[in-house]
Amino acid sequence: MRLKKIFAFASLALLAAGSFAQTTKVDKNECPANAPYLGAEALKTAGFELPVFKRYCYTDKSGSYALLLGEKQDRPFPPEQLSSTLQAVLYKVEGGKVLTRQWAIRDFAGKDDGGINFRSKLTELTDIDGDGLVDPIVVYRFFALVDADNISTDDFSGGIKIVTFHQGKKATIHAITGDLDGDRKTTANGNYFALPKVVQQHLVKKMAAMYKAKQFGFDNSYDFVPKKEAAGR
Protein backbone atom coordinates (compact mmCIF):
# COMPACT_ATOMS: atom_id res chain seq x y z
CA MET A 1 0.00 0.00 0.00
CA ARG A 2 2.79 2.42 0.91
CA LEU A 3 4.65 1.72 -2.39
CA LYS A 4 1.47 2.25 -4.38
CA LYS A 5 0.92 5.64 -2.77
CA ILE A 6 4.49 6.72 -3.40
CA PHE A 7 4.05 6.09 -7.11
CA ALA A 8 0.62 7.65 -7.16
CA PHE A 9 1.93 10.92 -5.81
CA ALA A 10 5.35 10.93 -7.46
CA SER A 11 4.41 13.67 -9.93
CA LEU A 12 3.11 15.93 -7.14
CA ALA A 13 6.26 15.41 -5.11
CA LEU A 14 8.51 16.15 -8.07
CA LEU A 15 6.70 19.40 -8.71
CA ALA A 16 6.98 20.30 -5.05
CA ALA A 17 10.67 19.53 -4.82
CA GLY A 18 11.68 22.43 -7.08
CA SER A 19 9.88 25.01 -4.96
CA PHE A 20 10.89 23.35 -1.69
CA ALA A 21 14.59 23.26 -2.57
CA GLN A 22 14.61 27.00 -3.15
CA THR A 23 13.02 27.96 0.16
CA THR A 24 14.81 25.87 2.77
CA LYS A 25 18.30 27.39 2.60
CA VAL A 26 18.44 29.51 5.74
CA ASP A 27 22.23 29.64 6.24
CA LYS A 28 22.25 33.20 4.92
CA ASN A 29 19.85 34.10 7.73
CA GLU A 30 22.06 32.92 10.57
CA CYS A 31 22.68 35.79 13.00
CA PRO A 32 26.17 37.28 13.43
CA ALA A 33 27.99 35.42 16.17
CA ASN A 34 28.86 38.67 17.97
CA ALA A 35 25.42 40.31 17.80
CA PRO A 36 25.13 42.19 21.15
CA TYR A 37 21.38 41.63 21.41
CA LEU A 38 21.96 37.86 21.47
CA GLY A 39 24.40 37.76 24.37
CA ALA A 40 23.59 35.73 27.47
CA GLU A 41 22.41 38.71 29.50
CA ALA A 42 20.29 40.09 26.68
CA LEU A 43 18.55 36.74 26.21
CA LYS A 44 17.96 36.40 29.94
CA THR A 45 16.37 39.85 30.01
CA ALA A 46 14.26 38.91 26.97
CA GLY A 47 12.97 35.82 28.77
CA PHE A 48 14.51 33.11 26.60
CA GLU A 49 14.85 30.15 28.95
CA LEU A 50 16.39 27.17 27.11
CA PRO A 51 19.84 26.67 25.59
CA VAL A 52 19.84 28.29 22.15
CA PHE A 53 20.06 25.74 19.35
CA LYS A 54 19.79 28.05 16.32
CA ARG A 55 19.74 31.82 15.75
CA TYR A 56 18.25 33.32 12.59
CA CYS A 57 18.06 37.02 11.68
CA TYR A 58 16.15 38.72 8.88
CA THR A 59 14.70 42.06 7.83
CA ASP A 60 11.43 42.77 6.05
CA LYS A 61 9.35 45.91 5.49
CA SER A 62 8.22 45.93 9.13
CA GLY A 63 11.69 45.84 10.71
CA SER A 64 14.54 43.55 11.80
CA TYR A 65 13.96 40.26 13.63
CA ALA A 66 15.74 37.42 15.40
CA LEU A 67 14.21 33.94 15.48
CA LEU A 68 15.67 31.77 18.24
CA LEU A 69 15.20 28.01 18.56
CA GLY A 70 15.94 26.46 21.95
CA GLU A 71 16.14 22.84 23.09
CA LYS A 72 16.61 21.43 26.58
CA GLN A 73 18.65 18.53 25.13
CA ASP A 74 18.16 16.36 28.19
CA ARG A 75 17.30 13.10 26.37
CA PRO A 76 20.25 11.87 24.29
CA PHE A 77 19.57 8.86 22.08
CA PRO A 78 21.71 7.47 19.28
CA PRO A 79 21.49 8.88 16.65
CA GLU A 80 19.37 11.89 17.78
CA GLN A 81 19.90 14.47 20.52
CA LEU A 82 16.38 14.88 21.92
CA SER A 83 14.67 17.10 24.47
CA SER A 84 11.74 16.95 26.83
CA THR A 85 11.00 20.62 26.04
CA LEU A 86 11.67 23.01 23.19
CA GLN A 87 11.04 26.69 22.59
CA ALA A 88 10.98 29.08 19.63
CA VAL A 89 10.63 32.84 19.97
CA LEU A 90 10.57 35.59 17.38
CA TYR A 91 11.92 38.91 18.63
CA LYS A 92 11.86 42.29 16.95
CA VAL A 93 15.26 43.96 17.25
CA GLU A 94 14.66 47.54 18.39
CA GLY A 95 17.47 50.04 17.93
CA GLY A 96 19.90 47.26 17.13
CA LYS A 97 20.07 46.11 20.76
CA VAL A 98 16.68 45.54 22.44
CA LEU A 99 14.60 42.40 21.87
CA THR A 100 10.80 42.67 21.90
CA ARG A 101 8.92 39.37 21.77
CA GLN A 102 6.45 38.96 18.91
CA TRP A 103 5.34 35.35 19.34
CA ALA A 104 6.52 32.13 20.95
CA ILE A 105 6.20 28.34 20.77
CA ARG A 106 6.74 26.04 23.72
CA ASP A 107 6.08 22.33 23.40
CA PHE A 108 6.77 19.12 25.29
CA ALA A 109 7.40 15.45 24.59
CA GLY A 110 4.41 13.23 25.36
CA LYS A 111 4.42 10.24 27.67
CA ASP A 112 4.96 7.85 24.74
CA ASP A 113 7.69 9.96 23.11
CA GLY A 114 11.40 9.48 23.53
CA GLY A 115 11.71 13.22 22.98
CA ILE A 116 11.45 16.03 20.44
CA ASN A 117 13.80 18.20 18.41
CA PHE A 118 13.73 20.90 15.75
CA ARG A 119 14.34 19.87 12.16
CA SER A 120 16.41 22.96 11.42
CA LYS A 121 17.00 22.13 7.75
CA LEU A 122 13.26 22.53 7.22
CA THR A 123 13.13 26.04 8.70
CA GLU A 124 11.99 28.66 6.19
CA LEU A 125 12.23 32.45 6.34
CA THR A 126 10.58 33.68 3.16
CA ASP A 127 7.80 36.02 2.07
CA ILE A 128 5.51 33.37 0.64
CA ASP A 129 2.58 35.55 -0.44
CA GLY A 130 4.47 38.67 -1.57
CA ASP A 131 3.08 41.05 1.06
CA GLY A 132 6.54 42.27 2.08
CA LEU A 133 6.48 40.32 5.38
CA VAL A 134 8.46 37.18 6.08
CA ASP A 135 6.35 34.13 6.95
CA PRO A 136 8.54 32.04 9.31
CA ILE A 137 8.08 28.27 9.23
CA VAL A 138 9.55 26.00 11.91
CA VAL A 139 9.33 22.21 12.06
CA TYR A 140 9.86 19.86 14.98
CA ARG A 141 9.48 16.13 15.35
CA PHE A 142 8.31 13.78 18.07
CA PHE A 143 10.24 10.48 18.21
CA ALA A 144 8.56 7.27 19.36
CA LEU A 145 10.17 5.12 22.03
CA VAL A 146 11.11 1.55 21.12
CA ASP A 147 12.29 0.75 24.64
CA ALA A 148 13.97 2.61 27.50
CA ASP A 149 17.22 3.01 25.56
CA ASN A 150 16.11 3.28 21.94
CA ILE A 151 13.91 5.42 19.69
CA SER A 152 12.55 4.85 16.20
CA THR A 153 13.87 7.16 13.48
CA ASP A 154 11.82 5.48 10.75
CA ASP A 155 9.92 8.04 8.68
CA PHE A 156 6.69 6.13 9.41
CA SER A 157 6.93 6.51 13.19
CA GLY A 158 6.19 9.33 15.64
CA GLY A 159 4.73 12.74 14.89
CA ILE A 160 5.66 16.14 13.53
CA LYS A 161 4.45 19.75 13.73
CA ILE A 162 4.84 22.46 11.11
CA VAL A 163 4.18 25.92 12.53
CA THR A 164 3.76 28.97 10.30
CA PHE A 165 3.33 32.57 11.41
CA HIS A 166 1.49 34.84 9.00
CA GLN A 167 0.81 38.43 9.99
CA GLY A 168 1.07 37.54 13.67
CA LYS A 169 -1.22 34.49 13.62
CA LYS A 170 0.05 30.97 14.32
CA ALA A 171 -1.05 28.24 11.91
CA THR A 172 -0.17 24.71 13.05
CA ILE A 173 -0.16 21.44 11.12
CA HIS A 174 0.10 18.34 13.31
CA ALA A 175 0.80 15.00 11.66
CA ILE A 176 0.94 11.52 13.19
CA THR A 177 2.25 8.60 11.18
CA GLY A 178 2.40 4.80 11.31
CA ASP A 179 2.87 1.72 9.15
CA LEU A 180 -0.85 1.32 8.45
CA ASP A 181 -3.09 3.75 6.56
CA GLY A 182 -5.43 4.04 9.54
CA ASP A 183 -2.58 5.07 11.83
CA ARG A 184 -1.73 8.18 9.84
CA LYS A 185 -3.51 11.52 10.02
CA THR A 186 -2.68 15.16 9.30
CA THR A 187 -4.73 17.94 10.88
CA ALA A 188 -4.44 21.71 11.12
CA ASN A 189 -5.89 24.41 13.34
CA GLY A 190 -8.36 27.00 12.10
CA ASN A 191 -5.64 29.54 11.36
CA TYR A 192 -4.25 27.28 8.64
CA PHE A 193 -7.54 27.39 6.75
CA ALA A 194 -7.58 31.20 7.08
CA LEU A 195 -4.16 31.53 5.40
CA PRO A 196 -3.98 32.91 1.86
CA LYS A 197 -4.33 30.06 -0.63
CA VAL A 198 -0.75 30.51 -1.85
CA VAL A 199 0.55 29.92 1.69
CA GLN A 200 -1.67 26.86 2.19
CA GLN A 201 -0.45 25.46 -1.13
CA HIS A 202 3.17 26.14 -0.19
CA LEU A 203 2.75 24.08 2.99
CA VAL A 204 1.06 21.23 1.10
CA LYS A 205 3.98 21.17 -1.35
CA LYS A 206 6.39 21.21 1.57
CA MET A 207 4.76 18.11 3.05
CA ALA A 208 4.78 16.36 -0.34
CA ALA A 209 8.49 17.08 -0.72
CA MET A 210 9.21 15.88 2.83
CA TYR A 211 7.33 12.65 2.04
CA LYS A 212 9.33 12.11 -1.15
CA ALA A 213 12.60 12.75 0.70
CA LYS A 214 11.57 10.19 3.38
CA GLN A 215 11.70 12.87 6.08
CA PHE A 216 8.24 11.98 7.37
CA GLY A 217 5.45 9.59 6.39
CA PHE A 218 2.46 11.91 6.05
CA ASP A 219 -1.06 10.69 5.36
CA ASN A 220 -1.28 11.47 1.65
CA SER A 221 -4.77 10.14 1.01
CA TYR A 222 -5.99 13.70 0.38
CA ASP A 223 -3.00 14.94 -1.66
CA PHE A 224 -1.30 16.04 1.59
CA VAL A 225 -4.04 18.56 2.39
CA PRO A 226 -4.64 18.55 6.19
CA LYS A 227 -8.08 18.06 7.70
CA LYS A 228 -9.56 20.43 10.27
CA GLU A 229 -8.79 19.70 13.88
CA ALA A 230 -11.67 18.41 15.96
CA ALA A 231 -13.36 21.13 18.03
CA GLY A 232 -11.96 21.61 21.50
CA ARG A 233 -8.36 20.61 20.74
C-alpha positions as CSV (number, residue, x, y, z in Angstrom):
1,M,0.0,0.0,0.0
2,R,2.8,2.4,0.9
3,L,4.6,1.7,-2.4
4,K,1.5,2.2,-4.4
5,K,0.9,5.6,-2.8
6,I,4.5,6.7,-3.4
7,F,4.1,6.1,-7.1
8,A,0.6,7.7,-7.2
9,F,1.9,10.9,-5.8
10,A,5.4,10.9,-7.5
11,S,4.4,13.7,-9.9
12,L,3.1,15.9,-7.1
13,A,6.3,15.4,-5.1
14,L,8.5,16.2,-8.1
15,L,6.7,19.4,-8.7
16,A,7.0,20.3,-5.1
17,A,10.7,19.5,-4.8
18,G,11.7,22.4,-7.1
19,S,9.9,25.0,-5.0
20,F,10.9,23.4,-1.7
21,A,14.6,23.3,-2.6
22,Q,14.6,27.0,-3.2
23,T,13.0,28.0,0.2
24,T,14.8,25.9,2.8
25,K,18.3,27.4,2.6
26,V,18.4,29.5,5.7
27,D,22.2,29.6,6.2
28,K,22.3,33.2,4.9
29,N,19.8,34.1,7.7
30,E,22.1,32.9,10.6
31,C,22.7,35.8,13.0
32,P,26.2,37.3,13.4
33,A,28.0,35.4,16.2
34,N,28.9,38.7,18.0
35,A,25.4,40.3,17.8
36,P,25.1,42.2,21.1
37,Y,21.4,41.6,21.4
38,L,22.0,37.9,21.5
39,G,24.4,37.8,24.4
40,A,23.6,35.7,27.5
41,E,22.4,38.7,29.5
42,A,20.3,40.1,26.7
43,L,18.6,36.7,26.2
44,K,18.0,36.4,29.9
45,T,16.4,39.8,30.0
46,A,14.3,38.9,27.0
47,G,13.0,35.8,28.8
48,F,14.5,33.1,26.6
49,E,14.8,30.1,29.0
50,L,16.4,27.2,27.1
51,P,19.8,26.7,25.6
52,V,19.8,28.3,22.1
53,F,20.1,25.7,19.3
54,K,19.8,28.1,16.3
55,R,19.7,31.8,15.8
56,Y,18.2,33.3,12.6
57,C,18.1,37.0,11.7
58,Y,16.1,38.7,8.9
59,T,14.7,42.1,7.8
60,D,11.4,42.8,6.1
61,K,9.4,45.9,5.5
62,S,8.2,45.9,9.1
63,G,11.7,45.8,10.7
64,S,14.5,43.6,11.8
65,Y,14.0,40.3,13.6
66,A,15.7,37.4,15.4
67,L,14.2,33.9,15.5
68,L,15.7,31.8,18.2
69,L,15.2,28.0,18.6
70,G,15.9,26.5,21.9
71,E,16.1,22.8,23.1
72,K,16.6,21.4,26.6
73,Q,18.7,18.5,25.1
74,D,18.2,16.4,28.2
75,R,17.3,13.1,26.4
76,P,20.2,11.9,24.3
77,F,19.6,8.9,22.1
78,P,21.7,7.5,19.3
79,P,21.5,8.9,16.6
80,E,19.4,11.9,17.8
81,Q,19.9,14.5,20.5
82,L,16.4,14.9,21.9
83,S,14.7,17.1,24.5
84,S,11.7,17.0,26.8
85,T,11.0,20.6,26.0
86,L,11.7,23.0,23.2
87,Q,11.0,26.7,22.6
88,A,11.0,29.1,19.6
89,V,10.6,32.8,20.0
90,L,10.6,35.6,17.4
91,Y,11.9,38.9,18.6
92,K,11.9,42.3,16.9
93,V,15.3,44.0,17.2
94,E,14.7,47.5,18.4
95,G,17.5,50.0,17.9
96,G,19.9,47.3,17.1
97,K,20.1,46.1,20.8
98,V,16.7,45.5,22.4
99,L,14.6,42.4,21.9
100,T,10.8,42.7,21.9
101,R,8.9,39.4,21.8
102,Q,6.4,39.0,18.9
103,W,5.3,35.3,19.3
104,A,6.5,32.1,21.0
105,I,6.2,28.3,20.8
106,R,6.7,26.0,23.7
107,D,6.1,22.3,23.4
108,F,6.8,19.1,25.3
109,A,7.4,15.4,24.6
110,G,4.4,13.2,25.4
111,K,4.4,10.2,27.7
112,D,5.0,7.8,24.7
113,D,7.7,10.0,23.1
114,G,11.4,9.5,23.5
115,G,11.7,13.2,23.0
116,I,11.4,16.0,20.4
117,N,13.8,18.2,18.4
118,F,13.7,20.9,15.8
119,R,14.3,19.9,12.2
120,S,16.4,23.0,11.4
121,K,17.0,22.1,7.8
122,L,13.3,22.5,7.2
123,T,13.1,26.0,8.7
124,E,12.0,28.7,6.2
125,L,12.2,32.4,6.3
126,T,10.6,33.7,3.2
127,D,7.8,36.0,2.1
128,I,5.5,33.4,0.6
129,D,2.6,35.6,-0.4
130,G,4.5,38.7,-1.6
131,D,3.1,41.0,1.1
132,G,6.5,42.3,2.1
133,L,6.5,40.3,5.4
134,V,8.5,37.2,6.1
135,D,6.3,34.1,7.0
136,P,8.5,32.0,9.3
137,I,8.1,28.3,9.2
138,V,9.6,26.0,11.9
139,V,9.3,22.2,12.1
140,Y,9.9,19.9,15.0
141,R,9.5,16.1,15.3
142,F,8.3,13.8,18.1
143,F,10.2,10.5,18.2
144,A,8.6,7.3,19.4
145,L,10.2,5.1,22.0
146,V,11.1,1.5,21.1
147,D,12.3,0.8,24.6
148,A,14.0,2.6,27.5
149,D,17.2,3.0,25.6
150,N,16.1,3.3,21.9
151,I,13.9,5.4,19.7
152,S,12.6,4.8,16.2
153,T,13.9,7.2,13.5
154,D,11.8,5.5,10.7
155,D,9.9,8.0,8.7
156,F,6.7,6.1,9.4
157,S,6.9,6.5,13.2
158,G,6.2,9.3,15.6
159,G,4.7,12.7,14.9
160,I,5.7,16.1,13.5
161,K,4.5,19.7,13.7
162,I,4.8,22.5,11.1
163,V,4.2,25.9,12.5
164,T,3.8,29.0,10.3
165,F,3.3,32.6,11.4
166,H,1.5,34.8,9.0
167,Q,0.8,38.4,10.0
168,G,1.1,37.5,13.7
169,K,-1.2,34.5,13.6
170,K,0.1,31.0,14.3
171,A,-1.1,28.2,11.9
172,T,-0.2,24.7,13.0
173,I,-0.2,21.4,11.1
174,H,0.1,18.3,13.3
175,A,0.8,15.0,11.7
176,I,0.9,11.5,13.2
177,T,2.3,8.6,11.2
178,G,2.4,4.8,11.3
179,D,2.9,1.7,9.1
180,L,-0.8,1.3,8.4
181,D,-3.1,3.8,6.6
182,G,-5.4,4.0,9.5
183,D,-2.6,5.1,11.8
184,R,-1.7,8.2,9.8
185,K,-3.5,11.5,10.0
186,T,-2.7,15.2,9.3
187,T,-4.7,17.9,10.9
188,A,-4.4,21.7,11.1
189,N,-5.9,24.4,13.3
190,G,-8.4,27.0,12.1
191,N,-5.6,29.5,11.4
192,Y,-4.2,27.3,8.6
193,F,-7.5,27.4,6.7
194,A,-7.6,31.2,7.1
195,L,-4.2,31.5,5.4
196,P,-4.0,32.9,1.9
197,K,-4.3,30.1,-0.6
198,V,-0.8,30.5,-1.8
199,V,0.5,29.9,1.7
200,Q,-1.7,26.9,2.2
201,Q,-0.5,25.5,-1.1
202,H,3.2,26.1,-0.2
203,L,2.7,24.1,3.0
204,V,1.1,21.2,1.1
205,K,4.0,21.2,-1.4
206,K,6.4,21.2,1.6
207,M,4.8,18.1,3.0
208,A,4.8,16.4,-0.3
209,A,8.5,17.1,-0.7
210,M,9.2,15.9,2.8
211,Y,7.3,12.7,2.0
212,K,9.3,12.1,-1.1
213,A,12.6,12.8,0.7
214,K,11.6,10.2,3.4
215,Q,11.7,12.9,6.1
216,F,8.2,12.0,7.4
217,G,5.5,9.6,6.4
218,F,2.5,11.9,6.1
219,D,-1.1,10.7,5.4
220,N,-1.3,11.5,1.7
221,S,-4.8,10.1,1.0
222,Y,-6.0,13.7,0.4
223,D,-3.0,14.9,-1.7
224,F,-1.3,16.0,1.6
225,V,-4.0,18.6,2.4
226,P,-4.6,18.6,6.2
227,K,-8.1,18.1,7.7
228,K,-9.6,20.4,10.3
229,E,-8.8,19.7,13.9
230,A,-11.7,18.4,16.0
231,A,-13.4,21.1,18.0
232,G,-12.0,21.6,21.5
233,R,-8.4,20.6,20.7
